[in-house]
Amino acid sequence: YRMHPIAIYQAELGRNYYALAISKVRYQQNSKIYDIDQESAKKAIRCFELVINDTDKCIRSSMIKSCGRNLLILYNMLNFDFKFEQNYNIFARYLEHDQDLLMMKAEHDARYNHKIDYKIINKFSDRDRLFIESLFYFFEANLDYQFGKKERGDYHSEKVIQLLTDNAKVKNKEINKENRFVLMKMDAAFNIRNLKIH
């Protein structure tokens, strides 16, 4: 099947913008501290969306296979949660279900849908599973504080601290050095002003 040259050009332009957008990303493993070039990221998203939303089904499926993963990564990095939610299940039919894709989905569920899918996270390592469970309670706490439910928010923040502290003592002391855990624990402690744990 021959694709229109414009679709090929748009896809290639999107990949170039994508490479530029993530060229200075420091913490690629689930950290949430990104040095992403947002302007380039948004241009990449626009290019990818143009080719993926093509009305021709053959072009659409081909472009999802070649650009869909990068588009989901950008949605996830920029916290475009609604767009990620809209497109994940459609794209997932065409993409290989590797660890990175499942991790993105699990992060999204914890942050945006306020749920944990144990069918997904039971496939993870202990550390990644701990990260998702802690992330879930962390965003539950943030939601509670947003709605003025400080007592409930403090409870969920304490759950984050307890999960990370207990696991560091019993299973894996290395999590005390891992950026994604350290920052979450500090933020949870700050939320309840429990500064003694630092």
N, C-alpha and C positions, 0 to 999 in steps of 0.2 A: 504494500500500500504506500503510495507516494504522498508525503505531506506537503502542504503549501509552504513555499519558502519563507513567508512571513511568520508562520508558526515556529519554524526552525530558528529563525533569527530571534524571535521573542524569547524562546526557551534559552538560547545561548546567551542572550543579553541578561536574562534573569540569573543564570548560573554565574556570570561575571560579577553582577551586583551582589550575589550571595557570597561569593568568595571574598569580595571587598568588605562586606558587612561583618563577617566573622573573623577577619584576618588578625584582629587584636584581642580576640576573646581569650581570657586567661584560664578560667575555671570551667572546663567543658563538662565535667562530671557533676551534674545536678546541683551546682553551687548557687545559682541565682545572683552571683556578682559577675556582671558581663561588661566588657568594654566594646559593646557592639556598636557599629556605625548605623544608627537608626535610619538615617536618610537613605543609605544604600539598601538597608534591609527592606524599607517600604517600597523602594523602586523594584527590588527583586520580587517582592510579593505581588506587585502590580503586574509585572511581566508574567510570572507563573500563573496568576489568576486568569489573565487574558487567554493563554493557550489552553489551560485546563477547562475553562468554561466554554470552549468551542462547541458549537452545536453538533459537529460531526463526531459521532460516537467513536470511530476508529482513532481520530486525532486525540480525543479526550482521554481514552484509555491509555494510549501510548504516552501522552504527556504526564498523566498521573504516575505511570511507572518510572518515568525519567526525572520528573520534577516534584512529585508529591511529597516525598520524604523531606526534601529541603524546605518546602512550603510549610509543612507541619513543624519543623524545627524552628523556623522564623516565627510562626504564630506562638509557639511555646516560649521562645526567648523574649518576645515582646509582650507576653501575657495577653495576647488576643484570644481570650478564652472562648468567646462565643464562636469565632471562626474555626478554632480548633475543634470545638464540639460539633459544629456543623459538618465538618469535612472528614474527621478521623474515620468514622465507620465506613464512609464511601471509599476513602483512599485505602483503608486497611485491606480491602478485598484484592487490591492490586499489588500490595507491598509485602515483602518478606517480613514476618513477625519476629524480628530479632530483639535482643535485650534493650537496645536504645529506644526503639519504638514503643515497647511495652512500658519502659520507664517513663517516657514522656506521657503516656496515657495515665499511668498511675499517679504521677505528679499532678496532672491536670484534674483528675478525679478528686484528689485530696484538697486541692486549692479552690477549684471552681464548683464541683458537684458536692463537696463536703461528704465524701464517702470513700471507703476502701474496698476495692475488688480483690478479695483474697484469692480468687482463681488466677489473677495476674501476679500478685506479689508473692504468692507461695512458690513461684518459679525463680524468685530472686535469691541472691546471696543474703546471709543474715544481716549484713550491714546495709544493703539496699532496702531490705524489708523494714529494718529499724528506721531508716531515713523516711520512708513513706508513712509509717505509723506516727512518727514524731511530727512530720509535716502536717498530717491530718489534724492532730490536736493543736498544733500551732495556729493553723488557719481557723479552727473552731474558736480558739481564744480570741483571735483578731475580730471575728464576726461578733462574738459576745461583747467585746469592748466597744465595737461600733454602735451596738444597740443599747449601750449603757448597762450591760449586765456584768458588772465588775466581779462579783463573787463567782459567777460561773466562768468568766474569763480567767480569773486567777486559778480556778480548779483545773482548767485545761492547760494553762501555762505550767502549773505544777506537774501535770502528767508528762509534759515534754521533758522537764528537768529530771523527773523520776526515771523515765524511760532511758534517757541518755546516761544518767549517773549510774543506775543499776547495771546497765549493759557494760559500761566502762569498767566497773568493779569486777563483774562476774565473768564476762565473755571476752571483751576486746578493749584493751586500754588504748589501742591506736585511735579509737574514735575521738579521744580528747585532742588529737592532733589534726584531725580531718576538718577542713574548712567548713564544709556544709553543716557538720554537727556543732562545731564551736560557735558559729554565728547564730544558729537557731537557739542554742542553749542560752547564749548571752541576751538575745532579744527576749526570750521567755522570762529570764530573770529580771530584766529591766522592766518588763510589763508589770510584774508584781513587786518591783523594787526589792527583790531578794538578792541583793548584791553580794552576800557572803559566799556564794558559790563560785565566784570568779577566782 
